[in-house]
Amino acid sequence: MEKTRRVIVIMFSIIYLILIILRVNIPRVLYIFLGAILLVNQAIDEWNKYLQTKKKFYLVIPIISVIILIFVIFQCVITEGFVKFHT
């Protein structure tokens, strides 16, 4: 399972770097999706380190990544017009 996750993340990382370097005009949601995959991968790695060492320092990245993902999803919902607020 670990190797499969690493291979998938490597593929998404390469795609992400190519899109950024070539400045391809794609929807912002795709950039967010690719970035979220990288962030979740890092959070999983840090969580595994925490389980092995029991040092609370390794919980910083998973907690921050959850906060960032919630914020990004909230921003996408508002800016993409999925939710309309009546004023």
N, CA, C and O atoms as a CHARMM CRD file, in Angstrom:
* protein
*
  348
    1    1 MET  N      0.82600  -1.19100   0.00000 PROA 1      0.00000
    2    1 MET  CA     0.00000   0.00000   0.00000 PROA 1      0.00000
    3    1 MET  C      0.87500   1.26100   0.00000 PROA 1      0.00000
    4    1 MET  O      0.57400   2.24900  -0.67000 PROA 1      0.00000
    5    2 GLU  N      1.94000   1.19400   0.75500 PROA 2      0.00000
    6    2 GLU  CA     2.83800   2.34600   0.85400 PROA 2      0.00000
    7    2 GLU  C      3.49100   2.65700  -0.48800 PROA 2      0.00000
    8    2 GLU  O      3.58000   3.81800  -0.88800 PROA 2      0.00000
    9    3 LYS  N      3.94700   1.61300  -1.18400 PROA 3      0.00000
   10    3 LYS  CA     4.59500   1.83300  -2.47900 PROA 3      0.00000
   11    3 LYS  C      3.60200   2.36800  -3.50100 PROA 3      0.00000
   12    3 LYS  O      3.93900   3.24200  -4.30000 PROA 3      0.00000
   13    4 THR  N      2.38400   1.84900  -3.47900 PROA 4      0.00000
   14    4 THR  CA     1.35700   2.31300  -4.41200 PROA 4      0.00000
   15    4 THR  C      1.07200   3.79000  -4.19500 PROA 4      0.00000
   16    4 THR  O      0.96900   4.55700  -5.15200 PROA 4      0.00000
   17    5 ARG  N      0.94400   4.18600  -2.92800 PROA 5      0.00000
   18    5 ARG  CA     0.68300   5.59900  -2.62300 PROA 5      0.00000
   19    5 ARG  C      1.83700   6.46900  -3.08600 PROA 5      0.00000
   20    5 ARG  O      1.62000   7.54900  -3.63500 PROA 5      0.00000
   21    6 ARG  N      3.04500   6.01700  -2.87300 PROA 6      0.00000
   22    6 ARG  CA     4.21300   6.80000  -3.29500 PROA 6      0.00000
   23    6 ARG  C      4.28200   6.94600  -4.81200 PROA 6      0.00000
   24    6 ARG  O      4.61300   8.02000  -5.31400 PROA 6      0.00000
   25    7 VAL  N      3.97200   5.87500  -5.54800 PROA 7      0.00000
   26    7 VAL  CA     3.98900   5.94700  -7.01500 PROA 7      0.00000
   27    7 VAL  C      2.92800   6.92100  -7.51000 PROA 7      0.00000
   28    7 VAL  O      3.18800   7.71500  -8.41500 PROA 7      0.00000
   29    8 ILE  N      1.73900   6.86600  -6.92700 PROA 8      0.00000
   30    8 ILE  CA     0.66500   7.78200  -7.33100 PROA 8      0.00000
   31    8 ILE  C      1.06300   9.22300  -7.04500 PROA 8      0.00000
   32    8 ILE  O      0.85100  10.10100  -7.88100 PROA 8      0.00000
   33    9 VAL  N      1.63600   9.47400  -5.87900 PROA 9      0.00000
   34    9 VAL  CA     2.04200  10.83500  -5.52100 PROA 9      0.00000
   35    9 VAL  C      3.16200  11.32300  -6.42400 PROA 9      0.00000
   36    9 VAL  O      3.18500  12.49700  -6.79400 PROA 9      0.00000
   37   10 ILE  N      4.08500  10.45400  -6.78400 PROA 10     0.00000
   38   10 ILE  CA     5.16100  10.85400  -7.70400 PROA 10     0.00000
   39   10 ILE  C      4.58200  11.25500  -9.05100 PROA 10     0.00000
   40   10 ILE  O      5.01200  12.24400  -9.64400 PROA 10     0.00000
   41   11 MET  N      3.60400  10.49000  -9.54000 PROA 11     0.00000
   42   11 MET  CA     2.97700  10.83400 -10.82300 PROA 11     0.00000
   43   11 MET  C      2.27800  12.18700 -10.74400 PROA 11     0.00000
   44   11 MET  O      2.42900  13.01600 -11.64200 PROA 11     0.00000
   45   12 PHE  N      1.51300  12.41600  -9.67500 PROA 12     0.00000
   46   12 PHE  CA     0.82600  13.69200  -9.52400 PROA 12     0.00000
   47   12 PHE  C      1.81600  14.83800  -9.33100 PROA 12     0.00000
   48   12 PHE  O      1.57000  15.94900  -9.80100 PROA 12     0.00000
   49   13 SER  N      2.92300  14.58400  -8.65000 PROA 13     0.00000
   50   13 SER  CA     3.93800  15.62400  -8.46700 PROA 13     0.00000
   51   13 SER  C      4.55200  16.03500  -9.79500 PROA 13     0.00000
   52   13 SER  O      4.75100  17.22200 -10.05600 PROA 13     0.00000
   53   14 ILE  N      4.84800  15.05400 -10.63000 PROA 14     0.00000
   54   14 ILE  CA     5.41800  15.35800 -11.94400 PROA 14     0.00000
   55   14 ILE  C      4.42400  16.13600 -12.79300 PROA 14     0.00000
   56   14 ILE  O      4.79600  17.10900 -13.45000 PROA 14     0.00000
   57   15 ILE  N      3.16400  15.71400 -12.78600 PROA 15     0.00000
   58   15 ILE  CA     2.12800  16.44000 -13.53800 PROA 15     0.00000
   59   15 ILE  C      2.01300  17.86700 -13.02700 PROA 15     0.00000
   60   15 ILE  O      1.93500  18.80800 -13.81600 PROA 15     0.00000
   61   16 TYR  N      2.00300  18.02900 -11.70400 PROA 16     0.00000
   62   16 TYR  CA     1.88200  19.35100 -11.09300 PROA 16     0.00000
   63   16 TYR  C      3.04700  20.25000 -11.50200 PROA 16     0.00000
   64   16 TYR  O      2.83700  21.40500 -11.87100 PROA 16     0.00000
   65   17 LEU  N      4.26300  19.73300 -11.43900 PROA 17     0.00000
   66   17 LEU  CA     5.43500  20.52400 -11.81800 PROA 17     0.00000
   67   17 LEU  C      5.41800  20.89400 -13.29900 PROA 17     0.00000
   68   17 LEU  O      5.75200  22.02200 -13.66000 PROA 17     0.00000
   69   18 ILE  N      5.03200  19.95500 -14.15300 PROA 18     0.00000
   70   18 ILE  CA     4.96300  20.24800 -15.58900 PROA 18     0.00000
   71   18 ILE  C      3.94800  21.34800 -15.85800 PROA 18     0.00000
   72   18 ILE  O      4.21400  22.26000 -16.64000 PROA 18     0.00000
   73   19 LEU  N      2.79100  21.27100 -15.21900 PROA 19     0.00000
   74   19 LEU  CA     1.76000  22.28600 -15.43500 PROA 19     0.00000
   75   19 LEU  C      2.21300  23.65900 -14.94800 PROA 19     0.00000
   76   19 LEU  O      1.91700  24.67400 -15.57800 PROA 19     0.00000
   77   20 ILE  N      2.92100  23.68900 -13.84100 PROA 20     0.00000
   78   20 ILE  CA     3.39900  24.97500 -13.31800 PROA 20     0.00000
   79   20 ILE  C      4.51000  25.53900 -14.19400 PROA 20     0.00000
   80   20 ILE  O      4.51000  26.72900 -14.50800 PROA 20     0.00000
   81   21 ILE  N      5.45600  24.69100 -14.58800 PROA 21     0.00000
   82   21 ILE  CA     6.58000  25.16800 -15.40200 PROA 21     0.00000
   83   21 ILE  C      6.10600  25.65600 -16.76500 PROA 21     0.00000
   84   21 ILE  O      6.57500  26.68400 -17.25400 PROA 21     0.00000
   85   22 LEU  N      5.18200  24.92500 -17.38100 PROA 22     0.00000
   86   22 LEU  CA     4.69400  25.30700 -18.71000 PROA 22     0.00000
   87   22 LEU  C      3.61400  26.38900 -18.65600 PROA 22     0.00000
   88   22 LEU  O      3.18900  26.90600 -19.68900 PROA 22     0.00000
   89   23 ARG  N      3.18300  26.71900 -17.45900 PROA 23     0.00000
   90   23 ARG  CA     2.13700  27.73500 -17.26300 PROA 23     0.00000
   91   23 ARG  C      0.90000  27.42500 -18.10300 PROA 23     0.00000
   92   23 ARG  O      0.37400  28.28000 -18.81600 PROA 23     0.00000
   93   24 VAL  N      0.46200  26.19500 -17.99500 PROA 24     0.00000
   94   24 VAL  CA    -0.71700  25.73800 -18.72600 PROA 24     0.00000
   95   24 VAL  C     -1.95000  26.38800 -18.11700 PROA 24     0.00000
   96   24 VAL  O     -2.07600  26.49100 -16.89700 PROA 24     0.00000
   97   25 ASN  N     -2.84700  26.82000 -18.97700 PROA 25     0.00000
   98   25 ASN  CA    -4.06500  27.46800 -18.52300 PROA 25     0.00000
   99   25 ASN  C     -5.11900  26.40100 -18.24100 PROA 25     0.00000
  100   25 ASN  O     -5.86700  26.00100 -19.13300 PROA 25     0.00000
  101   26 ILE  N     -5.17000  25.94900 -16.99500 PROA 26     0.00000
  102   26 ILE  CA    -6.16300  24.96600 -16.58900 PROA 26     0.00000
  103   26 ILE  C     -6.95500  25.54400 -15.42700 PROA 26     0.00000
  104   26 ILE  O     -6.52700  26.51400 -14.80200 PROA 26     0.00000
  105   27 PRO  N     -8.10800  24.95200 -15.13700 PROA 27     0.00000
  106   27 PRO  CA    -8.91600  25.48100 -14.03400 PROA 27     0.00000
  107   27 PRO  C     -8.17000  25.44000 -12.70400 PROA 27     0.00000
  108   27 PRO  O     -7.34100  24.56300 -12.45900 PROA 27     0.00000
  109   28 ARG  N     -8.48100  26.38800 -11.87900 PROA 28     0.00000
  110   28 ARG  CA    -7.84900  26.48200 -10.56700 PROA 28     0.00000
  111   28 ARG  C     -8.17300  25.26700  -9.70800 PROA 28     0.00000
  112   28 ARG  O     -7.38300  24.86300  -8.85400 PROA 28     0.00000
  113   29 VAL  N     -9.33800  24.69500  -9.94700 PROA 29     0.00000
  114   29 VAL  CA    -9.75000  23.53300  -9.16800 PROA 29     0.00000
  115   29 VAL  C     -8.78500  22.36600  -9.37400 PROA 29     0.00000
  116   29 VAL  O     -8.52900  21.60200  -8.44400 PROA 29     0.00000
  117   30 LEU  N     -8.25400  22.22500 -10.58100 PROA 30     0.00000
  118   30 LEU  CA    -7.30000  21.14500 -10.84400 PROA 30     0.00000
  119   30 LEU  C     -5.99700  21.37100 -10.08000 PROA 30     0.00000
  120   30 LEU  O     -5.43000  20.42600  -9.53200 PROA 30     0.00000
  121   31 TYR  N     -5.52200  22.60500 -10.03800 PROA 31     0.00000
  122   31 TYR  CA    -4.32800  22.90700  -9.24200 PROA 31     0.00000
  123   31 TYR  C     -4.58200  22.60600  -7.76100 PROA 31     0.00000
  124   31 TYR  O     -3.72100  22.06100  -7.07100 PROA 31     0.00000
  125   32 ILE  N     -5.76200  22.96500  -7.29100 PROA 32     0.00000
  126   32 ILE  CA    -6.10000  22.70700  -5.89200 PROA 32     0.00000
  127   32 ILE  C     -6.14900  21.20800  -5.62900 PROA 32     0.00000
  128   32 ILE  O     -5.67300  20.73900  -4.59600 PROA 32     0.00000
  129   33 PHE  N     -6.72500  20.45700  -6.56200 PROA 33     0.00000
  130   33 PHE  CA    -6.80800  19.00700  -6.41700 PROA 33     0.00000
  131   33 PHE  C     -5.42100  18.37400  -6.35300 PROA 33     0.00000
  132   33 PHE  O     -5.16000  17.53000  -5.49500 PROA 33     0.00000
  133   34 LEU  N     -4.53900  18.77700  -7.25500 PROA 34     0.00000
  134   34 LEU  CA    -3.18200  18.22600  -7.26500 PROA 34     0.00000
  135   34 LEU  C     -2.41700  18.61900  -5.99900 PROA 34     0.00000
  136   34 LEU  O     -1.70500  17.80100  -5.41600 PROA 34     0.00000
  137   35 GLY  N     -2.56800  19.86300  -5.58400 PROA 35     0.00000
  138   35 GLY  CA    -1.91700  20.30600  -4.35300 PROA 35     0.00000
  139   35 GLY  C     -2.45200  19.58700  -3.12700 PROA 35     0.00000
  140   35 GLY  O     -1.70000  19.28600  -2.20000 PROA 35     0.00000
  141   36 ALA  N     -3.74900  19.31200  -3.12000 PROA 36     0.00000
  142   36 ALA  CA    -4.34900  18.59800  -1.99500 PROA 36     0.00000
  143   36 ALA  C     -3.80800  17.17700  -1.89500 PROA 36     0.00000
  144   36 ALA  O     -3.58500  16.67100  -0.79500 PROA 36     0.00000
  145   37 ILE  N     -3.59800  16.53500  -3.03600 PROA 37     0.00000
  146   37 ILE  CA    -3.03600  15.18200  -3.01500 PROA 37     0.00000
  147   37 ILE  C     -1.64100  15.20000  -2.40400 PROA 37     0.00000
  148   37 ILE  O     -1.29600  14.32800  -1.60700 PROA 37     0.00000
  149   38 LEU  N     -0.84200  16.19000  -2.77600 PROA 38     0.00000
  150   38 LEU  CA     0.50500  16.29300  -2.20800 PROA 38     0.00000
  151   38 LEU  C      0.45400  16.57700  -0.70600 PROA 38     0.00000
  152   38 LEU  O      1.24000  16.02400   0.06300 PROA 38     0.00000
  153   39 LEU  N     -0.47000  17.43900  -0.29500 PROA 39     0.00000
  154   39 LEU  CA    -0.59800  17.78700   1.11300 PROA 39     0.00000
  155   39 LEU  C     -1.07700  16.59600   1.94000 PROA 39     0.00000
  156   39 LEU  O     -0.58000  16.36200   3.04200 PROA 39     0.00000
  157   40 VAL  N     -2.03600  15.84800   1.41100 PROA 40     0.00000
  158   40 VAL  CA    -2.53600  14.67200   2.12100 PROA 40     0.00000
  159   40 VAL  C     -1.43800  13.61700   2.24300 PROA 40     0.00000
  160   40 VAL  O     -1.31500  12.96000   3.27600 PROA 40     0.00000
  161   41 ASN  N     -0.65000  13.45900   1.19700 PROA 41     0.00000
  162   41 ASN  CA     0.45800  12.50700   1.26300 PROA 41     0.00000
  163   41 ASN  C      1.43200  12.88500   2.37300 PROA 41     0.00000
  164   41 ASN  O      1.86700  12.02500   3.13900 PROA 41     0.00000
  165   42 GLN  N      1.77100  14.14700   2.46200 PROA 42     0.00000
  166   42 GLN  CA     2.69200  14.58900   3.51100 PROA 42     0.00000
  167   42 GLN  C      2.07900  14.37100   4.88700 PROA 42     0.00000
  168   42 GLN  O      2.77500  13.97700   5.82300 PROA 42     0.00000
  169   43 ALA  N      0.78300  14.62400   5.01300 PROA 43     0.00000
  170   43 ALA  CA     0.11600  14.41900   6.29500 PROA 43     0.00000
  171   43 ALA  C      0.13400  12.94400   6.69100 PROA 43     0.00000
  172   43 ALA  O      0.33000  12.62000   7.86300 PROA 43     0.00000
  173   44 ILE  N     -0.06700  12.05100   5.72800 PROA 44     0.00000
  174   44 ILE  CA    -0.02600  10.61400   6.01900 PROA 44     0.00000
  175   44 ILE  C      1.37600  10.20000   6.46200 PROA 44     0.00000
  176   44 ILE  O      1.52600   9.42500   7.40700 PROA 44     0.00000
  177   45 ASP  N      2.39600  10.71100   5.78500 PROA 45     0.00000
  178   45 ASP  CA     3.77600  10.39700   6.18200 PROA 45     0.00000
  179   45 ASP  C      4.06900  10.86700   7.60700 PROA 45     0.00000
  180   45 ASP  O      4.67800  10.14200   8.39400 PROA 45     0.00000
  181   46 GLU  N      3.63700  12.06800   7.92700 PROA 46     0.00000
  182   46 GLU  CA     3.88600  12.60400   9.26900 PROA 46     0.00000
  183   46 GLU  C      3.10100  11.82900  10.32100 PROA 46     0.00000
  184   46 GLU  O      3.59500  11.60600  11.42600 PROA 46     0.00000
  185   47 TRP  N      1.88000  11.42000   9.98200 PROA 47     0.00000
  186   47 TRP  CA     1.08800  10.63400  10.92800 PROA 47     0.00000
  187   47 TRP  C      1.77500   9.29700  11.20900 PROA 47     0.00000
  188   47 TRP  O      1.81100   8.84300  12.35200 PROA 47     0.00000
  189   48 ASN  N      2.31800   8.67000  10.16900 PROA 48     0.00000
  190   48 ASN  CA     3.04500   7.40900  10.35500 PROA 48     0.00000
  191   48 ASN  C      4.28200   7.61200  11.22300 PROA 48     0.00000
  192   48 ASN  O      4.60700   6.75900  12.04800 PROA 48     0.00000
  193   49 LYS  N      4.97500   8.73500  11.04100 PROA 49     0.00000
  194   49 LYS  CA     6.13300   9.02900  11.89800 PROA 49     0.00000
  195   49 LYS  C      5.69600   9.20000  13.35200 PROA 49     0.00000
  196   49 LYS  O      6.37200   8.74500  14.27500 PROA 49     0.00000
  197   50 TYR  N      4.54300   9.86900  13.54000 PROA 50     0.00000
  198   50 TYR  CA     4.03800  10.05500  14.90300 PROA 50     0.00000
  199   50 TYR  C      3.72900   8.70700  15.55500 PROA 50     0.00000
  200   50 TYR  O      4.06000   8.48700  16.72000 PROA 50     0.00000
  201   51 LEU  N      3.09500   7.80700  14.80100 PROA 51     0.00000
  202   51 LEU  CA     2.75900   6.50100  15.36200 PROA 51     0.00000
  203   51 LEU  C      4.00600   5.70800  15.73000 PROA 51     0.00000
  204   51 LEU  O      3.98400   4.92300  16.67800 PROA 51     0.00000
  205   52 GLN  N      5.08400   5.90600  14.99400 PROA 52     0.00000
  206   52 GLN  CA     6.31800   5.18200  15.29000 PROA 52     0.00000
  207   52 GLN  C      7.07000   5.78900  16.47400 PROA 52     0.00000
  208   52 GLN  O      7.62600   5.05800  17.29400 PROA 52     0.00000
  209   53 THR  N      7.09100   7.11400  16.56800 PROA 53     0.00000
  210   53 THR  CA     7.91600   7.77100  17.58500 PROA 53     0.00000
  211   53 THR  C      7.12900   8.31100  18.77200 PROA 53     0.00000
  212   53 THR  O      7.70200   8.52900  19.84000 PROA 53     0.00000
  213   54 LYS  N      5.84100   8.52600  18.60900 PROA 54     0.00000
  214   54 LYS  CA     4.97500   9.11000  19.64500 PROA 54     0.00000
  215   54 LYS  C      5.41100  10.52100  20.04200 PROA 54     0.00000
  216   54 LYS  O      5.12000  10.97000  21.15000 PROA 54     0.00000
  217   55 LYS  N      6.10500  11.21900  19.14500 PROA 55     0.00000
  218   55 LYS  CA     6.47000  12.61000  19.39900 PROA 55     0.00000
  219   55 LYS  C      5.37900  13.49700  18.81400 PROA 55     0.00000
  220   55 LYS  O      5.03700  13.37600  17.63700 PROA 55     0.00000
  221   56 LYS  N      4.84100  14.37600  19.62900 PROA 56     0.00000
  222   56 LYS  CA     3.71700  15.19900  19.19800 PROA 56     0.00000
  223   56 LYS  C      4.08900  16.21100  18.12000 PROA 56     0.00000
  224   56 LYS  O      3.21200  16.75100  17.44700 PROA 56     0.00000
  225   57 PHE  N      5.36900  16.46600  17.95300 PROA 57     0.00000
  226   57 PHE  CA     5.81800  17.40100  16.92300 PROA 57     0.00000
  227   57 PHE  C      5.34600  16.96400  15.54200 PROA 57     0.00000
  228   57 PHE  O      5.03600  17.80300  14.69700 PROA 57     0.00000
  229   58 TYR  N      5.28900  15.65900  15.30900 PROA 58     0.00000
  230   58 TYR  CA     4.90500  15.15500  13.99300 PROA 58     0.00000
  231   58 TYR  C      3.41100  15.31800  13.71100 PROA 58     0.00000
  232   58 TYR  O      2.96800  15.05300  12.59400 PROA 58     0.00000
  233   59 LEU  N      2.63700  15.74500  14.69300 PROA 59     0.00000
  234   59 LEU  CA     1.21400  15.99200  14.46700 PROA 59     0.00000
  235   59 LEU  C      0.94400  17.37400  13.89300 PROA 59     0.00000
  236   59 LEU  O     -0.18300  17.66000  13.48800 PROA 59     0.00000
  237   60 VAL  N      1.94700  18.23200  13.85000 PROA 60     0.00000
  238   60 VAL  CA     1.75000  19.60200  13.36900 PROA 60     0.00000
  239   60 VAL  C      1.29100  19.61200  11.91600 PROA 60     0.00000
  240   60 VAL  O      0.31300  20.28400  11.58800 PROA 60     0.00000
  241   61 ILE  N      1.96900  18.88700  11.04700 PROA 61     0.00000
  242   61 ILE  CA     1.62400  18.90800   9.62400 PROA 61     0.00000
  243   61 ILE  C      0.24200  18.31800   9.36300 PROA 61     0.00000
  244   61 ILE  O     -0.51800  18.92100   8.60500 PROA 61     0.00000
  245   62 PRO  N     -0.13400  17.16400   9.94800 PROA 62     0.00000
  246   62 PRO  CA    -1.49800  16.68600   9.70100 PROA 62     0.00000
  247   62 PRO  C     -2.58100  17.65600  10.16300 PROA 62     0.00000
  248   62 PRO  O     -3.59000  17.82900   9.48000 PROA 62     0.00000
  249   63 ILE  N     -2.38000  18.28500  11.31100 PROA 63     0.00000
  250   63 ILE  CA    -3.38700  19.22500  11.81000 PROA 63     0.00000
  251   63 ILE  C     -3.46200  20.45300  10.91500 PROA 63     0.00000
  252   63 ILE  O     -4.55600  20.90100  10.57200 PROA 63     0.00000
  253   64 ILE  N     -2.32200  20.99800  10.53500 PROA 64     0.00000
  254   64 ILE  CA    -2.31200  22.17000   9.66100 PROA 64     0.00000
  255   64 ILE  C     -2.88600  21.82900   8.29200 PROA 64     0.00000
  256   64 ILE  O     -3.59400  22.64600   7.70300 PROA 64     0.00000
  257   65 SER  N     -2.59800  20.64500   7.78000 PROA 65     0.00000
  258   65 SER  CA    -3.11300  20.27900   6.45800 PROA 65     0.00000
  259   65 SER  C     -4.62700  20.12300   6.47700 PROA 65     0.00000
  260   65 SER  O     -5.29000  20.46400   5.49800 PROA 65     0.00000
  261   66 VAL  N     -5.18200  19.62000   7.55700 PROA 66     0.00000
  262   66 VAL  CA    -6.64400  19.54100   7.65800 PROA 66     0.00000
  263   66 VAL  C     -7.24300  20.94200   7.66400 PROA 66     0.00000
  264   66 VAL  O     -8.25000  21.18800   6.99900 PROA 66     0.00000
  265   67 ILE  N     -6.64300  21.84900   8.39600 PROA 67     0.00000
  266   67 ILE  CA    -7.13200  23.22900   8.43600 PROA 67     0.00000
  267   67 ILE  C     -7.04200  23.87100   7.05500 PROA 67     0.00000
  268   67 ILE  O     -7.98000  24.54000   6.62300 PROA 67     0.00000
  269   68 ILE  N     -5.93000  23.67500   6.36500 PROA 68     0.00000
  270   68 ILE  CA    -5.76300  24.24700   5.02400 PROA 68     0.00000
  271   68 ILE  C     -6.77400  23.66100   4.05100 PROA 68     0.00000
  272   68 ILE  O     -7.35800  24.39500   3.25400 PROA 68     0.00000
  273   69 LEU  N     -6.99100  22.34800   4.10300 PROA 69     0.00000
  274   69 LEU  CA    -7.95800  21.72000   3.20100 PROA 69     0.00000
  275   69 LEU  C     -9.36800  22.24000   3.44000 PROA 69     0.00000
  276   69 LEU  O    -10.10500  22.48800   2.48600 PROA 69     0.00000
  277   70 ILE  N     -9.75000  22.40500   4.69300 PROA 70     0.00000
  278   70 ILE  CA   -11.07600  22.95600   4.99000 PROA 70     0.00000
  279   70 ILE  C    -11.18200  24.37500   4.44700 PROA 70     0.00000
  280   70 ILE  O    -12.19900  24.73000   3.85100 PROA 70     0.00000
  281   71 PHE  N    -10.15300  25.18800   4.64100 PROA 71     0.00000
  282   71 PHE  CA   -10.16800  26.56000   4.14400 PROA 71     0.00000
  283   71 PHE  C    -10.25400  26.59900   2.62200 PROA 71     0.00000
  284   71 PHE  O    -11.02700  27.38200   2.07000 PROA 71     0.00000
  285   72 VAL  N     -9.47000  25.76300   1.93400 PROA 72     0.00000
  286   72 VAL  CA    -9.46400  25.75300   0.46900 PROA 72     0.00000
  287   72 VAL  C    -10.80400  25.28300  -0.07400 PROA 72     0.00000
  288   72 VAL  O    -11.32100  25.86300  -1.02900 PROA 72     0.00000
  289   73 ILE  N    -11.36800  24.25000   0.51500 PROA 73     0.00000
  290   73 ILE  CA   -12.68400  23.77300   0.06600 PROA 73     0.00000
  291   73 ILE  C    -13.72300  24.85600   0.26900 PROA 73     0.00000
  292   73 ILE  O    -14.56900  25.07200  -0.59800 PROA 73     0.00000
  293   74 PHE  N    -13.67200  25.53900   1.39600 PROA 74     0.00000
  294   74 PHE  CA   -14.61500  26.62900   1.65800 PROA 74     0.00000
  295   74 PHE  C    -14.45400  27.74500   0.63000 PROA 74     0.00000
  296   74 PHE  O    -15.44800  28.27700   0.13600 PROA 74     0.00000
  297   75 GLN  N    -13.21500  28.10500   0.30200 PROA 75     0.00000
  298   75 GLN  CA   -12.97300  29.14700  -0.69200 PROA 75     0.00000
  299   75 GLN  C    -13.45900  28.72600  -2.07300 PROA 75     0.00000
  300   75 GLN  O    -14.02500  29.53800  -2.80500 PROA 75     0.00000
  301   76 CYS  N    -13.24600  27.46900  -2.43400 PROA 76     0.00000
  302   76 CYS  CA   -13.70900  26.98000  -3.74200 PROA 76     0.00000
  303   76 CYS  C    -15.22300  27.01700  -3.82800 PROA 76     0.00000
  304   76 CYS  O    -15.78600  27.39800  -4.85400 PROA 76     0.00000
  305   77 VAL  N    -15.87300  26.62500  -2.75800 PROA 77     0.00000
  306   77 VAL  CA   -17.33300  26.60500  -2.75500 PROA 77     0.00000
  307   77 VAL  C    -17.87600  28.01400  -2.94600 PROA 77     0.00000
  308   77 VAL  O    -18.83800  28.20700  -3.68900 PROA 77     0.00000
  309   78 ILE  N    -17.28100  28.98900  -2.29600 PROA 78     0.00000
  310   78 ILE  CA   -17.77000  30.36700  -2.40600 PROA 78     0.00000
  311   78 ILE  C    -17.40800  30.97400  -3.75400 PROA 78     0.00000
  312   78 ILE  O    -18.27200  31.56300  -4.40500 PROA 78     0.00000
  313   79 THR  N    -16.15700  30.84900  -4.19500 PROA 79     0.00000
  314   79 THR  CA   -15.72700  31.53200  -5.41500 PROA 79     0.00000
  315   79 THR  C    -16.22700  30.86500  -6.68200 PROA 79     0.00000
  316   79 THR  O    -16.41500  31.54500  -7.69100 PROA 79     0.00000
  317   80 GLU  N    -16.44700  29.56500  -6.66600 PROA 80     0.00000
  318   80 GLU  CA   -16.93000  28.88200  -7.86100 PROA 80     0.00000
  319   80 GLU  C    -18.44500  28.97800  -7.98800 PROA 80     0.00000
  320   80 GLU  O    -19.00700  28.53900  -8.99200 PROA 80     0.00000
  321   81 GLY  N    -19.10000  29.53400  -7.00700 PROA 81     0.00000
  322   81 GLY  CA   -20.53300  29.75300  -7.10100 PROA 81     0.00000
  323   81 GLY  C    -21.37400  28.54700  -6.74800 PROA 81     0.00000
  324   81 GLY  O    -22.54200  28.47900  -7.12800 PROA 81     0.00000
  325   82 PHE  N    -20.80500  27.59400  -6.02700 PROA 82     0.00000
  326   82 PHE  CA   -21.59000  26.43400  -5.63300 PROA 82     0.00000
  327   82 PHE  C    -22.63700  26.81900  -4.59500 PROA 82     0.00000
  328   82 PHE  O    -23.70800  26.21700  -4.52200 PROA 82     0.00000
  329   83 VAL  N    -22.31500  27.82100  -3.80000 PROA 83     0.00000
  330   83 VAL  CA   -23.24300  28.30600  -2.78900 PROA 83     0.00000
  331   83 VAL  C    -23.44000  29.79000  -3.02100 PROA 83     0.00000
  332   83 VAL  O    -22.46800  30.53600  -3.14400 PROA 83     0.00000
  333   84 LYS  N    -24.67300  30.21900  -3.08000 PROA 84     0.00000
  334   84 LYS  CA   -24.97100  31.63500  -3.28000 PROA 84     0.00000
  335   84 LYS  C    -25.56500  32.19100  -1.98900 PROA 84     0.00000
  336   84 LYS  O    -26.53700  31.66300  -1.44800 PROA 84     0.00000
  337   85 PHE  N    -24.95700  33.25900  -1.51800 PROA 85     0.00000
  338   85 PHE  CA   -25.46200  33.92300  -0.33100 PROA 85     0.00000
  339   85 PHE  C    -26.37000  35.06800  -0.75600 PROA 85     0.00000
  340   85 PHE  O    -26.02800  35.85600  -1.63800 PROA 85     0.00000
  341   86 HSD  N    -27.51900  35.14700  -0.12400 PROA 86     0.00000
  342   86 HSD  CA   -28.45300  36.23100  -0.42800 PROA 86     0.00000
  343   86 HSD  C    -28.14500  37.41300   0.47600 PROA 86     0.00000
  344   86 HSD  O    -28.04100  37.27100   1.69400 PROA 86     0.00000
  345   87 THR  N    -27.99900  38.58600  -0.14000 PROA 87     0.00000
  346   87 THR  CA   -27.71300  39.77300   0.66400 PROA 87     0.00000
  347   87 THR  C    -28.82000  40.76500   0.54700 PROA 87     0.00000
  348   87 THR  O    -28.75900  41.83300   1.15500 PROA 87     0.00000
